[in-house]
Amino acid sequence: MASDQFLTIQVIYAASAGVWRRTVQLAPGSTVGQAIALSQFAQDNPAYPCDDLKVGIFGQRCSADRLLMDGDRVEVYRPLVFDPMESRRRRAIHREAATKAPDQA
C-alpha cells in the first residue's frame, strides 16, 4: 500500500479491445475525478464520451466527487449501446415464441 502521504489508486477501463489500467498516487482527500484526470484517461481514450462519465469503485457506482481511500480501484464503465429494458422485452418475446407449440404459432 501507499505511504502515509499518498493514496495508491488503480484506474481501470475495460474497453472492447482490452483492459486499460493506470496506477496513480494522490494526496489524501482526493476524489475519483482527480484520479481519472491524473491517469490521463481522456487522452488515452479519446473516443470515450467523457462529458457523461460513468464510474464506480470496486463495482459500486459513484460520482466523480467521491473521496478515495488507499487501495481503491476506480472503474470507468463503458456506455451502454442498447437499452436494457428493450433487451428484456425482446428476450421475453423470444421465450414466449419458443414455448408455443407449432400449431399455436
C-alpha positions, 0 to 999 in steps of 0.5 A, a space after each residue: 500500500 501507499 505511504 502515509 502521504 499518498 493514496 495508491 489508486 488503480 484506474 481501470 477501463 475495460 474497453 472492447 479491445 482490452 483492459 486499460 489500467 493506470 496506477 496513480 498516487 494522490 494526496 489524501 482527500 482526493 476524489 475519483 475525478 482527480 484520479 481519472 484526470 491524473 491517469 490521463 484517461 481522456 487522452 488515452 481514450 479519446 473516443 470515450 464520451 467523457 462529458 457523461 462519465 460513468 464510474 464506480 469503485 470496486 463495482 459500486 457506482 459513484 460520482 466523480 466527487 467521491 473521496 478515495 481511500 488507499 487501495 481503491 480501484 476506480 472503474 470507468 464503465 463503458 456506455 451502454 449501446 442498447 437499452 436494457 429494458 428493450 433487451 428484456 422485452 425482446 428476450 421475453 418475446 423470444 421465450 414466449 415464441 419458443 414455448 408455443 407449440 407449432 400449431 399455436 404459432 
